[in-house]
Amino acid sequence: MYSTRIVYNMSKEVSRREFIAGTVGAVSAYTITSNPNSSVRFINSVTNKFIDKNSINISLFQTSKVSQMNKDIHNSNMYVLNLCKEIISQELTNLQSTVDMPISINLSNHIIPSDIIDKTSMEKAFSSWESYFVNNISDEEKSLNANLLISDIPEIVETKGLGQFPCSCRNHAPISLLLNIKPLVWSNMTKLYTEKSHVFSSSSELFTTSTLLHEIGHNLGLTHDMGYAKYDKEQKIIKSSPMLSSYIYEDNMKGIENYFGDEILNIDEYDNIIVKYEPSFNPKINYEHIQYDII
């Protein structure tokens, strides 16, 4: 027996297919997701691998240019992968839950050639990564919950990333793509989570961190309406959490209630306001909101 939650975005209902969501207005996220409430482990009929609902498994990949950039700056080609692992691990560990959820984040040594990514459009860039993932990445390197490629590619039509929702409609686990990782190559956990002064532009460390969590969140089944946007009276800024992120500017998100019943403020009611993209998930998200590939 399965319970089904239907999420409508952009006031459009669609059938269960392969859904992709992005950061900064790329492909709209339409999704109908199902959540099993009986079995703890079930098998994916395509991969023949067991899916353990009591664990989270993620793989992080990088392009060859990102690898070289890390080596040139830090004398370690794994620097940004390690930083992203630390960010994701911290934020997933902070999620509230009544269960102990083991988190496994694999840093792949498989360097993805930068020139295999088609940079002419966001959709083609994502399709290039998907094709390479399916045909060139071994099953041992793939994770069942999320597979993120961290790239050097500049933002395409102001898009920062794309991520698939879990769906049995495809023959592989969810993948995601993060563009322009350069801000994080120069960053660290102290700068992201401790220092008080930040730049809030689309190329900033905070926005890149928010997008990293946003796309991983989509791979785990989290939706835009699980984020929040609130006004900080003391700092006189608006704070937007990763799952909402820059969708705060979308008309269909202004002034509505989010998944948890909290109002998402209408940014049009604020003049010349700074938006801070928070590097942490909405604290109301917990492990029970994570979706799995349903057969």
C-alpha positions as CSV (number, residue, x, y, z in Angstrom):
1,M,0.0,0.0,0.0
2,Y,1.3,3.4,-0.9
3,S,0.2,6.9,0.1
4,T,0.5,9.5,-2.6
5,R,1.2,13.2,-2.2
6,I,0.6,15.3,-5.3
7,V,2.5,18.6,-5.6
8,Y,1.4,21.1,-8.2
9,N,3.8,23.7,-9.5
10,M,2.8,26.4,-11.9
11,S,-0.8,25.2,-11.6
12,K,-0.3,22.4,-14.0
13,E,-1.0,18.7,-13.4
14,V,1.1,16.1,-15.2
15,S,1.5,12.4,-15.2
16,R,4.3,10.7,-13.4
17,R,7.3,10.9,-15.7
18,E,10.9,12.1,-15.5
19,F,10.8,15.4,-13.7
20,I,13.6,17.9,-13.7
21,A,13.9,21.0,-11.5
22,G,16.4,23.8,-11.7
23,T,17.7,26.9,-9.9
24,V,17.0,30.3,-11.4
25,G,14.3,29.7,-13.9
26,A,15.4,26.8,-16.1
27,V,13.0,23.9,-16.3
28,S,9.9,24.1,-14.0
29,A,9.4,21.4,-11.5
30,Y,6.1,19.4,-12.0
31,T,6.0,16.3,-9.9
32,I,3.7,13.6,-8.5
33,T,5.6,11.7,-5.9
34,S,4.7,8.5,-4.0
35,N,6.0,7.6,-0.6
36,P,6.0,4.0,0.7
37,N,4.8,3.6,4.2
38,S,5.1,-0.2,4.7
39,S,8.4,-1.8,3.5
40,V,11.8,-0.7,4.6
41,R,13.8,-2.1,1.7
42,F,12.6,-2.9,-1.8
43,I,14.4,-3.7,-5.0
44,N,14.8,-1.5,-8.1
45,S,13.7,-3.8,-11.0
46,V,16.1,-2.0,-13.4
47,T,19.3,-2.0,-11.3
48,N,18.5,-5.1,-9.2
49,K,19.8,-3.2,-6.2
50,F,18.1,-2.9,-2.9
51,I,16.9,0.5,-1.9
52,D,17.3,1.0,1.8
53,K,14.8,3.6,3.1
54,N,16.9,4.0,6.2
55,S,20.0,5.4,4.5
56,I,21.0,8.1,2.1
57,N,23.6,7.4,-0.6
58,I,25.1,10.2,-2.7
59,S,28.0,10.3,-5.2
60,L,29.8,13.5,-6.2
61,F,31.7,13.9,-9.5
62,Q,33.7,16.7,-11.0
63,T,34.8,17.9,-14.4
64,S,38.4,17.8,-15.5
65,K,38.7,21.6,-15.3
66,V,37.4,21.7,-11.8
67,S,39.9,19.0,-10.8
68,Q,42.7,21.0,-12.3
69,M,41.5,24.3,-10.7
70,N,41.6,22.6,-7.3
71,K,45.1,21.3,-7.9
72,D,46.4,24.7,-9.1
73,I,44.9,26.5,-6.1
74,H,45.0,24.0,-3.2
75,N,47.5,21.4,-4.5
76,S,44.7,18.9,-4.1
77,N,42.3,18.0,-7.0
78,M,39.7,16.9,-4.4
79,Y,39.4,20.1,-2.5
80,V,35.9,21.3,-3.7
81,L,34.5,17.7,-3.6
82,N,35.6,17.4,0.0
83,L,34.0,20.8,0.8
84,C,30.7,19.9,-0.9
85,K,30.7,16.6,1.0
86,E,31.1,18.5,4.3
87,I,28.3,20.9,3.4
88,I,25.9,18.2,2.4
89,S,26.8,15.9,5.3
90,Q,26.3,18.7,7.8
91,E,22.9,19.8,6.4
92,L,21.5,16.3,6.1
93,T,22.8,15.4,9.6
94,N,21.0,18.5,10.9
95,L,17.6,17.3,9.6
96,Q,15.2,16.4,12.4
97,S,14.1,12.7,12.6
98,T,13.0,10.0,15.0
99,V,15.3,7.5,13.2
100,D,19.1,7.2,12.8
101,M,19.8,7.8,9.1
102,P,23.3,6.7,7.9
103,I,24.6,9.1,5.3
104,S,27.1,7.9,2.7
105,I,28.7,10.4,0.4
106,N,31.1,9.0,-2.2
107,L,33.8,11.2,-3.8
108,S,34.4,9.7,-7.2
109,N,37.9,9.5,-8.7
110,H,36.3,9.3,-12.1
111,I,37.1,12.7,-13.6
112,I,34.4,13.8,-16.2
113,P,36.0,15.4,-19.3
114,S,34.8,19.0,-19.4
115,D,34.5,18.9,-23.2
116,I,31.8,16.2,-23.2
117,I,29.3,18.8,-21.8
118,D,27.2,20.6,-24.5
119,K,27.2,24.2,-23.3
120,T,24.8,25.5,-26.0
121,S,21.8,25.2,-23.6
122,M,21.0,24.1,-20.1
123,E,18.9,21.2,-21.3
124,K,21.7,20.0,-23.6
125,A,24.3,20.3,-20.9
126,F,22.2,18.2,-18.6
127,S,21.5,15.7,-21.3
128,S,25.3,15.4,-21.9
129,W,25.9,14.6,-18.3
130,E,23.0,12.1,-18.2
131,S,24.3,10.3,-21.3
132,Y,27.8,10.1,-19.9
133,F,26.5,8.9,-16.5
134,V,24.5,6.1,-18.0
135,N,27.2,4.9,-20.5
136,N,30.5,5.6,-18.8
137,I,30.1,5.5,-15.0
138,S,30.4,2.1,-13.4
139,D,27.5,0.8,-11.2
140,E,30.0,0.7,-8.3
141,E,30.5,4.5,-8.6
142,K,26.8,5.3,-8.8
143,S,24.6,6.0,-5.8
144,L,20.9,5.2,-5.5
145,N,19.8,8.6,-4.1
146,A,21.8,11.3,-5.8
147,N,24.6,11.7,-8.3
148,L,25.9,15.3,-8.7
149,L,28.3,16.6,-11.3
150,I,30.2,19.7,-10.0
151,S,31.3,21.6,-13.1
152,D,33.2,24.6,-14.3
153,I,30.5,25.5,-16.8
154,P,29.4,29.2,-16.7
155,E,25.7,29.8,-15.9
156,I,23.6,29.2,-19.0
157,V,20.7,31.7,-19.4
158,E,21.2,32.6,-15.7
159,T,20.7,29.0,-14.6
160,K,22.8,27.6,-11.9
161,G,21.8,24.0,-11.8
162,L,19.3,21.2,-12.6
163,G,18.3,18.1,-10.7
164,Q,16.0,15.1,-11.3
165,F,13.4,13.9,-8.8
166,P,13.4,10.2,-7.9
167,C,11.3,8.3,-10.5
168,S,11.1,4.7,-11.6
169,C,10.4,6.0,-15.1
170,R,14.1,6.1,-16.0
171,N,16.7,3.3,-16.0
172,H,19.1,5.1,-13.7
173,A,19.3,6.8,-10.3
174,P,18.6,10.6,-10.0
175,I,21.3,12.9,-11.3
176,S,22.0,16.6,-10.9
177,L,24.3,19.2,-12.4
178,L,25.8,22.2,-10.7
179,L,27.3,25.0,-12.9
180,N,30.2,27.4,-12.1
181,I,31.6,25.9,-8.9
182,K,34.4,28.6,-8.9
183,P,33.1,30.5,-5.8
184,L,33.4,27.4,-3.6
185,V,36.9,26.7,-4.9
186,W,37.9,29.8,-2.9
187,S,35.7,29.1,0.1
188,N,35.6,27.0,3.2
189,M,33.2,26.0,6.0
190,T,34.2,28.9,8.2
191,K,33.5,31.5,5.5
192,L,30.1,29.9,4.7
193,Y,28.7,29.3,8.1
194,T,30.6,31.6,10.5
195,E,31.5,34.9,8.9
196,K,28.9,37.6,9.0
197,S,29.6,39.5,5.8
198,H,28.7,37.9,2.5
199,V,28.2,39.0,-1.1
200,F,24.7,38.2,-2.3
201,S,25.2,38.1,-6.1
202,S,24.4,35.1,-8.2
203,S,28.0,34.2,-8.4
204,S,28.6,34.3,-4.6
205,E,29.6,31.5,-2.3
206,L,26.3,31.5,-0.6
207,F,24.2,31.2,-3.7
208,T,26.5,28.4,-5.0
209,T,26.1,26.6,-1.7
210,S,22.4,27.1,-1.7
211,T,22.2,25.7,-5.3
212,L,24.3,22.7,-4.3
213,L,21.8,21.8,-1.6
214,H,18.9,22.7,-3.8
215,E,19.8,20.2,-6.5
216,I,20.8,17.4,-4.0
217,G,17.4,18.2,-2.4
218,H,15.6,17.5,-5.7
219,N,17.4,14.2,-6.1
220,L,16.1,13.3,-2.6
221,G,12.6,14.3,-3.6
222,L,12.4,17.7,-1.9
223,T,10.3,20.4,-3.6
224,H,10.4,24.2,-3.9
225,D,7.5,24.6,-1.6
226,M,9.5,23.0,1.3
227,G,11.7,26.2,1.4
228,Y,11.0,29.4,3.2
229,A,11.4,33.2,2.6
230,K,11.3,35.5,5.6
231,Y,12.2,39.1,6.4
232,D,15.0,39.6,9.0
233,K,14.1,42.8,10.8
234,E,17.5,43.1,12.5
235,Q,19.6,42.7,9.3
236,K,16.9,44.3,7.0
237,I,17.2,41.5,4.5
238,I,15.1,38.6,3.1
239,K,16.4,35.1,3.8
240,S,15.6,32.4,1.4
241,S,16.4,28.7,2.1
242,P,17.9,26.4,-0.5
243,M,14.7,24.6,-1.7
244,L,13.0,28.0,-2.4
245,S,16.2,29.8,-3.4
246,S,15.6,32.3,-6.3
247,Y,12.2,30.9,-6.9
248,I,11.2,33.6,-4.4
249,Y,10.9,35.8,-7.6
250,E,8.5,33.4,-9.3
251,D,4.9,34.7,-9.4
252,N,3.4,31.4,-8.3
253,M,5.5,31.4,-5.1
254,K,4.8,34.9,-3.9
255,G,2.7,35.2,-0.8
256,I,1.6,31.5,-0.8
257,E,1.8,29.0,2.0
258,N,4.6,26.5,1.8
259,Y,4.4,22.8,2.3
260,F,4.5,23.3,6.1
261,G,1.8,26.0,6.1
262,D,4.2,28.9,6.6
263,E,3.7,32.0,4.4
264,I,6.3,32.7,1.7
265,L,6.5,36.5,1.7
266,N,5.7,38.4,-1.4
267,I,9.0,40.0,-2.5
268,D,7.2,42.6,-4.6
269,E,6.1,44.2,-1.3
270,Y,9.8,45.1,-0.6
271,D,11.7,47.9,-2.3
272,N,15.4,47.5,-3.0
273,I,15.7,44.6,-0.7
274,I,18.8,42.3,-0.4
275,V,18.1,38.6,-0.6
276,K,20.4,36.3,1.3
277,Y,20.5,32.7,0.0
278,E,20.8,30.7,3.2
279,P,23.2,27.8,3.1
280,S,21.0,25.6,5.3
281,F,17.7,23.7,4.7
282,N,14.4,24.7,6.2
283,P,14.6,23.2,9.7
284,K,11.1,21.8,9.3
285,I,12.4,19.3,6.7
286,N,13.1,15.9,8.1
287,Y,14.1,12.4,6.9
288,E,10.5,11.4,6.5
289,H,10.2,13.9,3.6
290,I,12.8,12.1,1.5
291,Q,11.5,10.3,-1.5
292,Y,12.8,7.0,-3.0
293,D,12.7,5.5,-6.4
294,I,9.3,3.7,-6.4
295,I,8.7,0.7,-8.6
